[in-house]
Amino acid sequence: ILRRDNPAPLDTIGIHVYADHAVSKELAGWATNHMDYLRAIRRLATEMKRPMFVGEFGLASKGDEAGERAKFEKLLTDLGDAGVDLAAVWVFDLKSQDKGWNATFENPRAYMLKLVAEANRCWQKSAPLK
């Protein structure tokens, strides 16, 4: 597809972020929370004049739907507040991930797909024109 439709390389700053992972352990020893980390990446992306793409984000299901939704929504809010350009929830319709990560339009994690789609539309509208 890229060779045919857009020969330019994908020039982004790409990261993964998970709501249940300790930021200082998984992402950066200096960061105290997701926002510290995300803002630093945003500054880097701006400096390098590249979009910030969160290629995976989310959290595994542990049986507490209300608590999981709150954590997911908080992380999604943090992504928006940090100025992320595009984000993709981990993982869509992958049977091998059914025990904890899989989001489909038919399972209890369907809200994740709706929320991330709405967020990406919102971020696209607020993005500066190039």
MODELLER restraints for C-alpha pairs under 7 A, 6 or more apart:
rsr = mdl.restraints
at = mdl.atoms
rsr.add(forms.Gaussian(group=physical.xy_distance, feature=features.Distance(at['CA:11:A'], at['CA:50:A']), mean=6.33, stdev=0.5))
rsr.add(forms.Gaussian(group=physical.xy_distance, feature=features.Distance(at['CA:12:A'], at['CA:50:A']), mean=5.16, stdev=0.5))
rsr.add(forms.Gaussian(group=physical.xy_distance, feature=features.Distance(at['CA:12:A'], at['CA:51:A']), mean=5.08, stdev=0.5))
rsr.add(forms.Gaussian(group=physical.xy_distance, feature=features.Distance(at['CA:12:A'], at['CA:52:A']), mean=6.00, stdev=0.5))
rsr.add(forms.Gaussian(group=physical.xy_distance, feature=features.Distance(at['CA:12:A'], at['CA:53:A']), mean=6.47, stdev=0.5))
rsr.add(forms.Gaussian(group=physical.xy_distance, feature=features.Distance(at['CA:13:A'], at['CA:45:A']), mean=6.04, stdev=0.5))
rsr.add(forms.Gaussian(group=physical.xy_distance, feature=features.Distance(at['CA:13:A'], at['CA:50:A']), mean=6.34, stdev=0.5))
rsr.add(forms.Gaussian(group=physical.xy_distance, feature=features.Distance(at['CA:13:A'], at['CA:51:A']), mean=6.17, stdev=0.5))
rsr.add(forms.Gaussian(group=physical.xy_distance, feature=features.Distance(at['CA:13:A'], at['CA:52:A']), mean=4.92, stdev=0.5))
rsr.add(forms.Gaussian(group=physical.xy_distance, feature=features.Distance(at['CA:13:A'], at['CA:53:A']), mean=5.96, stdev=0.5))
rsr.add(forms.Gaussian(group=physical.xy_distance, feature=features.Distance(at['CA:14:A'], at['CA:52:A']), mean=6.11, stdev=0.5))
rsr.add(forms.Gaussian(group=physical.xy_distance, feature=features.Distance(at['CA:14:A'], at['CA:53:A']), mean=4.71, stdev=0.5))
rsr.add(forms.Gaussian(group=physical.xy_distance, feature=features.Distance(at['CA:14:A'], at['CA:54:A']), mean=5.58, stdev=0.5))
rsr.add(forms.Gaussian(group=physical.xy_distance, feature=features.Distance(at['CA:14:A'], at['CA:55:A']), mean=6.12, stdev=0.5))
rsr.add(forms.Gaussian(group=physical.xy_distance, feature=features.Distance(at['CA:15:A'], at['CA:53:A']), mean=6.51, stdev=0.5))
rsr.add(forms.Gaussian(group=physical.xy_distance, feature=features.Distance(at['CA:15:A'], at['CA:54:A']), mean=4.92, stdev=0.5))
rsr.add(forms.Gaussian(group=physical.xy_distance, feature=features.Distance(at['CA:15:A'], at['CA:55:A']), mean=5.93, stdev=0.5))
rsr.add(forms.Gaussian(group=physical.xy_distance, feature=features.Distance(at['CA:16:A'], at['CA:54:A']), mean=5.53, stdev=0.5))
rsr.add(forms.Gaussian(group=physical.xy_distance, feature=features.Distance(at['CA:16:A'], at['CA:55:A']), mean=5.70, stdev=0.5))
rsr.add(forms.Gaussian(group=physical.xy_distance, feature=features.Distance(at['CA:16:A'], at['CA:56:A']), mean=4.72, stdev=0.5))
rsr.add(forms.Gaussian(group=physical.xy_distance, feature=features.Distance(at['CA:16:A'], at['CA:57:A']), mean=5.72, stdev=0.5))
rsr.add(forms.Gaussian(group=physical.xy_distance, feature=features.Distance(at['CA:17:A'], at['CA:56:A']), mean=6.40, stdev=0.5))
rsr.add(forms.Gaussian(group=physical.xy_distance, feature=features.Distance(at['CA:17:A'], at['CA:57:A']), mean=4.76, stdev=0.5))
rsr.add(forms.Gaussian(group=physical.xy_distance, feature=features.Distance(at['CA:18:A'], at['CA:57:A']), mean=5.14, stdev=0.5))
rsr.add(forms.Gaussian(group=physical.xy_distance, feature=features.Distance(at['CA:18:A'], at['CA:58:A']), mean=5.01, stdev=0.5))
rsr.add(forms.Gaussian(group=physical.xy_distance, feature=features.Distance(at['CA:18:A'], at['CA:59:A']), mean=5.58, stdev=0.5))
rsr.add(forms.Gaussian(group=physical.xy_distance, feature=features.Distance(at['CA:19:A'], at['CA:58:A']), mean=5.88, stdev=0.5))
rsr.add(forms.Gaussian(group=physical.xy_distance, feature=features.Distance(at['CA:19:A'], at['CA:59:A']), mean=5.40, stdev=0.5))
rsr.add(forms.Gaussian(group=physical.xy_distance, feature=features.Distance(at['CA:19:A'], at['CA:71:A']), mean=6.41, stdev=0.5))
rsr.add(forms.Gaussian(group=physical.xy_distance, feature=features.Distance(at['CA:19:A'], at['CA:72:A']), mean=6.74, stdev=0.5))
rsr.add(forms.Gaussian(group=physical.xy_distance, feature=features.Distance(at['CA:19:A'], at['CA:75:A']), mean=6.20, stdev=0.5))
rsr.add(forms.Gaussian(group=physical.xy_distance, feature=features.Distance(at['CA:20:A'], at['CA:59:A']), mean=6.06, stdev=0.5))
rsr.add(forms.Gaussian(group=physical.xy_distance, feature=features.Distance(at['CA:23:A'], at['CA:31:A']), mean=6.39, stdev=0.5))
rsr.add(forms.Gaussian(group=physical.xy_distance, feature=features.Distance(at['CA:23:A'], at['CA:32:A']), mean=6.66, stdev=0.5))
rsr.add(forms.Gaussian(group=physical.xy_distance, feature=features.Distance(at['CA:23:A'], at['CA:33:A']), mean=5.75, stdev=0.5))
rsr.add(forms.Gaussian(group=physical.xy_distance, feature=features.Distance(at['CA:23:A'], at['CA:34:A']), mean=6.19, stdev=0.5))
rsr.add(forms.Gaussian(group=physical.xy_distance, feature=features.Distance(at['CA:24:A'], at['CA:30:A']), mean=6.29, stdev=0.5))
rsr.add(forms.Gaussian(group=physical.xy_distance, feature=features.Distance(at['CA:24:A'], at['CA:31:A']), mean=5.41, stdev=0.5))
rsr.add(forms.Gaussian(group=physical.xy_distance, feature=features.Distance(at['CA:24:A'], at['CA:32:A']), mean=6.20, stdev=0.5))
rsr.add(forms.Gaussian(group=physical.xy_distance, feature=features.Distance(at['CA:28:A'], at['CA:37:A']), mean=6.99, stdev=0.5))
rsr.add(forms.Gaussian(group=physical.xy_distance, feature=features.Distance(at['CA:31:A'], at['CA:37:A']), mean=5.61, stdev=0.5))
rsr.add(forms.Gaussian(group=physical.xy_distance, feature=features.Distance(at['CA:35:A'], at['CA:78:A']), mean=6.15, stdev=0.5))
rsr.add(forms.Gaussian(group=physical.xy_distance, feature=features.Distance(at['CA:35:A'], at['CA:82:A']), mean=6.81, stdev=0.5))
rsr.add(forms.Gaussian(group=physical.xy_distance, feature=features.Distance(at['CA:38:A'], at['CA:82:A']), mean=5.78, stdev=0.5))
rsr.add(forms.Gaussian(group=physical.xy_distance, feature=features.Distance(at['CA:39:A'], at['CA:82:A']), mean=5.33, stdev=0.5))
rsr.add(forms.Gaussian(group=physical.xy_distance, feature=features.Distance(at['CA:42:A'], at['CA:52:A']), mean=6.60, stdev=0.5))
rsr.add(forms.Gaussian(group=physical.xy_distance, feature=features.Distance(at['CA:42:A'], at['CA:82:A']), mean=6.54, stdev=0.5))
rsr.add(forms.Gaussian(group=physical.xy_distance, feature=features.Distance(at['CA:42:A'], at['CA:83:A']), mean=6.66, stdev=0.5))
rsr.add(forms.Gaussian(group=physical.xy_distance, feature=features.Distance(at['CA:45:A'], at['CA:51:A']), mean=6.15, stdev=0.5))
rsr.add(forms.Gaussian(group=physical.xy_distance, feature=features.Distance(at['CA:45:A'], at['CA:52:A']), mean=5.97, stdev=0.5))
rsr.add(forms.Gaussian(group=physical.xy_distance, feature=features.Distance(at['CA:51:A'], at['CA:85:A']), mean=5.90, stdev=0.5))
rsr.add(forms.Gaussian(group=physical.xy_distance, feature=features.Distance(at['CA:52:A'], at['CA:84:A']), mean=5.34, stdev=0.5))
rsr.add(forms.Gaussian(group=physical.xy_distance, feature=features.Distance(at['CA:52:A'], at['CA:85:A']), mean=5.30, stdev=0.5))
rsr.add(forms.Gaussian(group=physical.xy_distance, feature=features.Distance(at['CA:52:A'], at['CA:86:A']), mean=6.78, stdev=0.5))
rsr.add(forms.Gaussian(group=physical.xy_distance, feature=features.Distance(at['CA:53:A'], at['CA:84:A']), mean=6.50, stdev=0.5))
rsr.add(forms.Gaussian(group=physical.xy_distance, feature=features.Distance(at['CA:53:A'], at['CA:85:A']), mean=5.99, stdev=0.5))
rsr.add(forms.Gaussian(group=physical.xy_distance, feature=features.Distance(at['CA:53:A'], at['CA:86:A']), mean=4.97, stdev=0.5))
rsr.add(forms.Gaussian(group=physical.xy_distance, feature=features.Distance(at['CA:53:A'], at['CA:87:A']), mean=5.72, stdev=0.5))
rsr.add(forms.Gaussian(group=physical.xy_distance, feature=features.Distance(at['CA:54:A'], at['CA:86:A']), mean=6.31, stdev=0.5))
rsr.add(forms.Gaussian(group=physical.xy_distance, feature=features.Distance(at['CA:54:A'], at['CA:87:A']), mean=4.49, stdev=0.5))
rsr.add(forms.Gaussian(group=physical.xy_distance, feature=features.Distance(at['CA:54:A'], at['CA:88:A']), mean=6.30, stdev=0.5))
rsr.add(forms.Gaussian(group=physical.xy_distance, feature=features.Distance(at['CA:55:A'], at['CA:87:A']), mean=5.87, stdev=0.5))
rsr.add(forms.Gaussian(group=physical.xy_distance, feature=features.Distance(at['CA:55:A'], at['CA:88:A']), mean=5.30, stdev=0.5))
rsr.add(forms.Gaussian(group=physical.xy_distance, feature=features.Distance(at['CA:56:A'], at['CA:87:A']), mean=6.95, stdev=0.5))
rsr.add(forms.Gaussian(group=physical.xy_distance, feature=features.Distance(at['CA:56:A'], at['CA:88:A']), mean=5.30, stdev=0.5))
rsr.add(forms.Gaussian(group=physical.xy_distance, feature=features.Distance(at['CA:56:A'], at['CA:89:A']), mean=5.35, stdev=0.5))
rsr.add(forms.Gaussian(group=physical.xy_distance, feature=features.Distance(at['CA:56:A'], at['CA:90:A']), mean=5.08, stdev=0.5))
rsr.add(forms.Gaussian(group=physical.xy_distance, feature=features.Distance(at['CA:57:A'], at['CA:88:A']), mean=6.50, stdev=0.5))
rsr.add(forms.Gaussian(group=physical.xy_distance, feature=features.Distance(at['CA:57:A'], at['CA:89:A']), mean=4.95, stdev=0.5))
rsr.add(forms.Gaussian(group=physical.xy_distance, feature=features.Distance(at['CA:57:A'], at['CA:90:A']), mean=5.52, stdev=0.5))
rsr.add(forms.Gaussian(group=physical.xy_distance, feature=features.Distance(at['CA:58:A'], at['CA:72:A']), mean=6.23, stdev=0.5))
rsr.add(forms.Gaussian(group=physical.xy_distance, feature=features.Distance(at['CA:58:A'], at['CA:89:A']), mean=5.79, stdev=0.5))
rsr.add(forms.Gaussian(group=physical.xy_distance, feature=features.Distance(at['CA:58:A'], at['CA:90:A']), mean=5.83, stdev=0.5))
rsr.add(forms.Gaussian(group=physical.xy_distance, feature=features.Distance(at['CA:59:A'], at['CA:72:A']), mean=6.95, stdev=0.5))
rsr.add(forms.Gaussian(group=physical.xy_distance, feature=features.Distance(at['CA:59:A'], at['CA:101:A']), mean=6.86, stdev=0.5))
rsr.add(forms.Gaussian(group=physical.xy_distance, feature=features.Distance(at['CA:60:A'], at['CA:100:A']), mean=4.83, stdev=0.5))
rsr.add(forms.Gaussian(group=physical.xy_distance, feature=features.Distance(at['CA:60:A'], at['CA:101:A']), mean=4.81, stdev=0.5))
rsr.add(forms.Gaussian(group=physical.xy_distance, feature=features.Distance(at['CA:61:A'], at['CA:68:A']), mean=6.91, stdev=0.5))
rsr.add(forms.Gaussian(group=physical.xy_distance, feature=features.Distance(at['CA:61:A'], at['CA:100:A']), mean=4.54, stdev=0.5))
rsr.add(forms.Gaussian(group=physical.xy_distance, feature=features.Distance(at['CA:61:A'], at['CA:101:A']), mean=6.20, stdev=0.5))
rsr.add(forms.Gaussian(group=physical.xy_distance, feature=features.Distance(at['CA:62:A'], at['CA:100:A']), mean=6.90, stdev=0.5))
rsr.add(forms.Gaussian(group=physical.xy_distance, feature=features.Distance(at['CA:85:A'], at['CA:123:A']), mean=6.13, stdev=0.5))
rsr.add(forms.Gaussian(group=physical.xy_distance, feature=features.Distance(at['CA:85:A'], at['CA:124:A']), mean=6.97, stdev=0.5))
rsr.add(forms.Gaussian(group=physical.xy_distance, feature=features.Distance(at['CA:86:A'], at['CA:120:A']), mean=5.83, stdev=0.5))
rsr.add(forms.Gaussian(group=physical.xy_distance, feature=features.Distance(at['CA:87:A'], at['CA:120:A']), mean=6.82, stdev=0.5))
rsr.add(forms.Gaussian(group=physical.xy_distance, feature=features.Distance(at['CA:89:A'], at['CA:116:A']), mean=6.97, stdev=0.5))
rsr.add(forms.Gaussian(group=physical.xy_distance, feature=features.Distance(at['CA:90:A'], at['CA:101:A']), mean=6.82, stdev=0.5))
rsr.add(forms.Gaussian(group=physical.xy_distance, feature=features.Distance(at['CA:91:A'], at['CA:101:A']), mean=6.04, stdev=0.5))
rsr.add(forms.Gaussian(group=physical.xy_distance, feature=features.Distance(at['CA:91:A'], at['CA:102:A']), mean=5.14, stdev=0.5))
rsr.add(forms.Gaussian(group=physical.xy_distance, feature=features.Distance(at['CA:91:A'], at['CA:103:A']), mean=5.95, stdev=0.5))
rsr.add(forms.Gaussian(group=physical.xy_distance, feature=features.Distance(at['CA:92:A'], at['CA:102:A']), mean=5.74, stdev=0.5))
rsr.add(forms.Gaussian(group=physical.xy_distance, feature=features.Distance(at['CA:92:A'], at['CA:103:A']), mean=4.97, stdev=0.5))
rsr.add(forms.Gaussian(group=physical.xy_distance, feature=features.Distance(at['CA:92:A'], at['CA:104:A']), mean=5.87, stdev=0.5))
rsr.add(forms.Gaussian(group=physical.xy_distance, feature=features.Distance(at['CA:93:A'], at['CA:102:A']), mean=5.83, stdev=0.5))
rsr.add(forms.Gaussian(group=physical.xy_distance, feature=features.Distance(at['CA:93:A'], at['CA:103:A']), mean=5.90, stdev=0.5))
rsr.add(forms.Gaussian(group=physical.xy_distance, feature=features.Distance(at['CA:93:A'], at['CA:104:A']), mean=5.19, stdev=0.5))
rsr.add(forms.Gaussian(group=physical.xy_distance, feature=features.Distance(at['CA:94:A'], at['CA:102:A']), mean=5.99, stdev=0.5))
rsr.add(forms.Gaussian(group=physical.xy_distance, feature=features.Distance(at['CA:103:A'], at['CA:109:A']), mean=4.97, stdev=0.5))
rsr.add(forms.Gaussian(group=physical.xy_distance, feature=features.Distance(at['CA:103:A'], at['CA:110:A']), mean=5.75, stdev=0.5))
rsr.add(forms.Gaussian(group=physical.xy_distance, feature=features.Distance(at['CA:104:A'], at['CA:110:A']), mean=5.37, stdev=0.5))
